[in-house]
Amino acid sequence: MRFGRTLAVALSGVRGTLVDVEAHIGNGLPTLMISGLPDKACAQAPDRLRSAVASAGLSIPPSRIVVNLSPASIPKHGSGYDLAIAVAVLAAADVIEASVAARSVHLGELGLDGSIRPVPGVLPVVMAAAAAGVRHVVVPAASVAEARLVEGVTVHAAATLGALVEAYAVSARRGGTLPVASALPGICTPDRQVGDLADVVGQKEAREVVELAAIGGHHLLLTGPPGVGKTMLAERLVGVLPELTRAEALESQAIRSLAGVGQARGLDLTPPFEAPHHTASTAAIVGGGSAAVIPGAVSRAHRGVLFLDEAPEFKSSVLQCLRQPLESGVVTIARARESVTYPAGFLLVMAANPCPCGHSFARGQSCRCSPMDLRRYASRLQGPLLDRIDLRVNVPQVAAGAVAEIGAESSQTVAQRVAQARCAQAQRWAEVGVTLNGHVPGHLLRRRPFRLARAATARLDRALDHGELSLRGYDRVLRVAWSLADREGRSTPGPAEVTRAMDLRSPELAA
């Protein structure tokens, strides 16, 4: 009877649980069984293992081999357990020194030729290993840069199973550890290029509203005819947001790693930007999957911008599913065996035409839509979802005189004001535990010492009494008013800020 073990990590969302991978070789007919709630991809590991071992010039005994993934009550998803299973089996077969293998987390998919291939979720696996106190992690060579983003963990690269076995042999002879991978990566240049706000022609009011959204973290709706710059404004919002902290960037990259979005070359401090197509399904937006629950666009946009272009063209079910994460900042996806929670603290920007043909309220264009078409189109963004949008602005057509204008503020200039305003917010709400006006609980804004004077909220109070605003809308107007005051460097909003905040919350789809 021979026994070998090593470590792996089971992911549930971005949280990871350390898994003991145990292999036992005993008497019986030649077979290799895996227990511990493996999914189909994980249960197919024995076929890949036997071919990879043979390709590496190694052998395992023709005996009954049982591999247990403990704790057995946690579902195990994907082929990332292949390498850990192989190491445990080889340790039980005395091919690898068991004492050395037991101290490390192993992650990777085995190819039939013995290669070790990358899998999604490398970064959250390494983060979970570090949190559990594991100091050695073996990952595929292609995933080294991503794994090395986590501090306090020694990352070892493995290109093939044969090379890993040889490294273990050398380590056992020398009494040391596995060879260490390359140096810690630094801050990388983002793959996407963020345009400058100065590129937007005209649209002074829309530019100011975009800045206001960045200051307080307010959700935004842009309406107007095609070609007036709605998409350009949304794309350039990321350029005026402050850079992410290291912890925030790691969290964002961990989500993207789970979603299988590229291989990280370094830490990207630029806030994420997600722009799904209007044909996207509910699972694509919120997250889901038939086996492992993959994060959707709302989670990939965490701490960044989620842009819905042609928002009324999205399915009603997709739009309505945004209501809960807009309020809570998280999204929970329930399945029969598990419930997965992903962060979803995004800034929502929606763009819409004034009508299906897009020419309503446009100069020199004739709208071909019937009154019924107009009502049906506008109703797609009405109700509870629209009540959660703080800023709504009409983006008009650009006049010929604005094309020749120069000297528009750059994103860098606007970003400086945003940073100053956010600093003021962080100081003001430090005791509350929030950093942005858009996240302040409404009841705090209606109580001392932050309750505004009766003269400042007179119009707002009348709107609430007449049913023109819900209490949620009342609180959101106050949040925008505080952001307007922060933009101007004022300590407290006055009647002008409250009135302006109410005007920016016009219920009309187009003006």
N, C-alpha and C positions, 0 to 999 in steps of 0.2 A: 504493500500500500504506500503510495507516494502522494504528497500534497504540495501545492504551490499557490501563492496568492500575490495579488498586486492591487492597485487602486484605480478607480475610474470615478466619474462624476455623472450623476443623473440630473438633468435640468428640468425644472418646472417653471416656465417663463424664464426670467433672468436669474432666478434663484437656483442654486445647485446643492445637491446632497452627495456626500462622499459615499461611494459604493465599494464594498469589498468584493473583488473578483477572485473567487476560490475555485481551484481545479483539483480534482481527485482522480487518480488513476488506480483502478482496482481490477479485480478479476471479472471476466465476463466476455461476451461477444464484442468484437470491435465496433464501437459506436462513440459518438460525441454528442452529448445532450447539454442543453442550456436551460436552466431554470431561473426563476426570478422575474416573471412578467416581461419577457422580451417581446417586442413587436416583430412583425414579419421580417423586417430588414435585419434586426439583431439576431433572430433565430436562424437566419441563413448563414451566419458567421462560420459554422463548421465546414461548409463547402469551400468558402474562400480560404479558410485556415489551412486545410489539407493541401490545396494547390500552392499556396504561398510558401508553406514549409518545404514542400518538395522542390519548388523553384529556387529556394535559398540553399539547397543542398543539405537540409536537415531532415530529421526523422522523429516521429513520435511513436510510442509503443502501440501495436495493434491490440489495444485493450479497451475496456469500458472506461470512458472518460466522462465525468460529470462536472460541469461548470455551473457554479451558483453565483448569482448577482444579488448581493445582500446590501440593504434590506429588500427582501423579496416582495414586499407590499407596494413598492414604488414602481410605476411603469417605466420601462427602459425603451427609448426610441432611437432608431437609426443605426447606421453601421459604424459609428464612432467607437463602439466597444470592441471592435475587431482586434486592435492592437493589444488592449489589456487582456482579452481572452487568450490571445496567442502567447503573451508573456507568462501568464499564469500556467498555461498548459506546458510550456517549455520549461518553466521552473519546476513543475511537478515531475517532468521527465529528466531532470538533472542536466538539461542543456544550458540553463541559465542559473546563476547563483541565486537561490531563493531569497536569502537575507537582503541582498541588494535590490532585487526587483520589488520587494514588499513595501519599500519606502517611497515609491514614486507613483504618480498618476500618469497613466498612459492614455493617449487619445489618437485615433487615426483609423482609416479604413484600409483593409488589406486588398491589394490587387492580386490577381492570379499569378503574376510574375514575381511576386514577393515585394513589390513596391508598397510604400505607405503613403496613402493619398489624403489630402486635406478634407475636412468635413466642416459643416456649419457649426457655429457656437464655440469656437476655440477660446475666444476672449472670456465669455462668462464661465467656461469650465476652469480656466486658469484662475480667475477671480475667486471662484468657489473653493478651489484647492488652497489658495492663499489664506482665505478666511478660515478654513478648517485646520490650518497649521502645517499643511504639507509644503515642503520646501523644494521638491524636485518634480518637474513635469516633463514628460517626453511627448513631443508633438511632431507632426510631419514637417519636413524641411521647408515646405512651401508656406507654412503657418508660423514660422519662427518670429517674424517681425510683429505679427499681431499678438502672439503670446508674450513677447518681451515688453509689451506696454504695461504689464502688471509688475509693480515693484515688490521686492521681497521674495521672489520666487526664482529659482535657478532653472532655466529652460534648456532642455537638451533636444537637439534635432536628430531625426531619424528619417533617412531617405528610403532605406530598404530594410526588410526584416533581417536579412543576413548581416548587414552592417551593424544593426542594433545588437544582435547576438554577439558579434565580435567585440563591440564596445563593452558589453557586459563581461566578456571573458577577460579583456584587458583590465577592466576595473577590479575584477575579483583577484587577479594575479597581483596587482599593485596595491590592493587594499584601499582604493580610493573610490571616486564616484565617476559617473559618465562624463564624457567631454562636454564642456559648456558651449552653448550656442553663441552667436555673434553678439556684439554690444547692444546696449539698450537704444532703441530708435528714438529720435527726437520728434519735434513738431514738424509735420509734413505739410506741403502745399496741397490744398484741396484739388481734387480732380476737376471739379466744376468751377467755372469762372463766374463770379458774381459781378453783374453790371453795376455801373455807377448811376446814382439817382439823377445826376446832371444830364444823362442821356434822354430823359423824359422831356418832351417839348411841351411848354405851357403847363396846364393842370396845377396851378398854384394851390388851390384848395385841396385837391387830392393828395398832393405831396405833403401838405401839412397834416392831413389825416393819417397818412402812412407813418409819419413821424410820431404822431400821437399814439398810434397803435403800438409802436415800438417802445415808447416811454412807459406806458402802463400795462402792456400785455393785453390790449383790448382786441376783441374779434372784429372783423371788418368785412363789409359788403360794398363792392364797387359795381355800380350799374352805369350803363351807357352804350352807345352804338358800337359796332365793331370798328377796330382800328384806332381807338382813341388813346390807348396806352394802359388799359387795365392790367393786362398780363405783365407788362414791363414794370409797372408799379409794384405788383405782388412779388415779382422775382427779385427786385432790388430792396425789398424790405429786409431780407437777410443781411444785406450789406450795412445797415444802420443799427442792427442789433449788436450788443456787446459780445465779445468772444466768450466761449464757454470756459469754465474753469477746468482743471485737469480731471477732477472727479466727475463733472458733468459730461465732459468729452468721453471719458471711459464708459459711462452709463449709456450714452448715445451710441457709441461704437459697439458696445455689447449687444444692443438690440439689433443693430444692422448685421452683426456677425451671426446672430440666431436666424435672421432672415436670409442669410446666404448672399448678402450684397457685397461682393468683392472681397479682396484680401487687403487688410490695412497695411500701409507702408510706414505708418507713423501715426501720431496722435493729431487728429484734425480738430482744431478749436472753432471752426466755423459752424454756426448753428445749422442743423439739417433743413432741407427744403424738399418737400414731397408734393408732387403734382399728379395725382392719379387721373386717368382718363375717365370721362363721364360714363363709360360702359362698365366700370369696375363693379364687382360684386360686393355684397356685404362682408363676406369673409376677407376679401382683398383690402377693404378699408379698415375693418375692425380687427381682423385676425381670425385664424381658424385653420382648418386642415382636417383630413380624414384620420391621420395618425397623431403625430406631434402637432401641437398648436403653434403655428407660425405667426409672429407679430405682423400686424397689418400696417397700413399707411399712417394711422393715427399714432401708433407707437414709434414707427420709424421717424416721425416728425417731432418726437418728444424733445422739448427745449428748443424747438425751431418753428417752422412755418408749414402748415398744411394748406395748400392752395387748390381750391376746387374751381377750375375754369368751366364756364358754361354750367354753373351750378344748377339751374332749373332742369337741365337735361339729365341729371343724376336720378336714379330711381328714388321714389319717395321713401322706401324702406331704408335705403342707404343714408339719406339725409337725416332721417329720424333717429338712426342709431348713433348719431353724433351727439345727441342731447345729453346723455349720461356722462361721457368722458369730458364734455365741455364744462360740466359742473364739478366733477370729482377729480379730474386729472389722471384717472386710471381707467382701465378697461378690464373687465373680468369675463373670461370665456369659460363656461361650464361644460364639461363633458361627463359621461357616465362614471368614469374612473378617476377623473381629476378635474380640478378647477384651477385655471391659470390666470394670473393677474399680471398685466403689463402696464408700465407707466405710459401716460398719454397726455402729458402737459404741453399741448401744442397751441400755437396762435393760429386761429382759423381765418383765412382770407377767402372770400367767395367773390367771383366775378359773374355778372349776368348781363345779358342784353335786355333792353326795355321790353322786347316782344319777341315772338318766335322768328320773325324775319329780320329783326335787328334794326329796322329803320324808323321805328316810332321815336318821335322827338328829335330826329336827325334833320339837319338843314339840307334842302335840295333833294330829299328822298321821300318816296311815297310808301307808307306802310300798307301792306297787303293783308294784314291780319284783321279778322272780324272781332267785334267786341267780346264774343264768347272765347275766342282764342286768347285775347289779352287777359281776361279774367282767369282762365284756366292756367296760363303761363305764370301769372303773378302769384296765384294761390299755392304754387309748389314751394315757395319760400315763406309762406305765412305761418302763423301759429307759434307753438312752443320753441321751434328752432330759431325763428327770427327774433323772438323775445330775448334770446341769449346773445344776440349780436349788438355790441355796444355802439359801433360806428357804421353809419350808412351814408354814402356820398354818391352823388351823381357825377359822372365823368363826362363832360360835354365834348363836342367836336372841337378841334383846335382851329383857331382862326389863322389866316395866312400870315398876319402880322407876328404871331408867336413863333413861327418857324425860324425867323431871322434873329430872334432874341438870343443873347449870350449872357453868360454870367450866372446861370442857375447854380444853386448850391450843390456841392458834391456830396456824396455819401459820407465822406470823411468828416465834413463840417457838421452834417446832421447827426452823425454818430457821436460826436463830442457833446452836443446838447443832450442827446439821449442818455449818455453815460452820466452827465451831471444830474439830470432829473432822476435817474434811477438811484444815484447815490443819496439824494435827498429822501427818496421813498424808503430806502433801506434803513436810514437813520430814524425816520418817523415811525415805522412799523416794527422796529427791532424787538420791542417787548411783545408784540403780537405774534411773532414767528413767521411773518411773510415779508416779501421783499418788493412786491409790485402792487400798485393800486388796484389792478384788475383782479387780484386774488384776496383782497381784504374782505372778511366776513361783513355782510351788510349791517348786522346789528351794531357793530362797532362804529360805523359811520353815522348811525342815528342816535348815538349816546355821547355824552360828554367823556373826554374833552374834544372829540372830533365832530360833534354835532354842529352844523352850520347855523348861523343866525337865521331867525324867522324871515327876515327881509330877503335873504339870499335864496331861500327855498320857497318863496311865496308862490311863484308860478308852478313849480314842481308839485307843491302840495295840492294846488287846485287840480292839476292833471290827474293826481292819484284819486282825489275825491270824486271826479267826474268819470272815473273808469277809463281814462285815456292811457293809463299806465298800470301795469301790475306792480306789486311790491318788489318783485325781482327787477323790473324795469326801473323802478324808483332808485334802488340801490346801485344799479349799473350807471345811471345818470350821475349819481354822486361820485362814483369811481372815476368817470371820465372828467368830471369837474376838477377833481384833485389832480389829475394828470395835466389838465390845461394850466392849472396854477403852477405846477412843477415846471412846465415848459417855460413859463414866463418868470420863474424864480420867485414866486410869491409863496408866503407861508400858509395862506388859507384861501380857498376859493370864495369869490364874491358873486353877486347877482349876474355879472357878465359871464363868468365861467359856467354857472349853472344853466343859464339861458342858452349858451353856445352848446353845451352838452346835450340839452334837450333837442336843439335843432339838428344835431348830428345823429339823432335817434329817430328821424322821420320814418314813419311806417310805410311810406310809399316806395314801391320798387323802383320807380323812376320819377324824376321831377320834370 
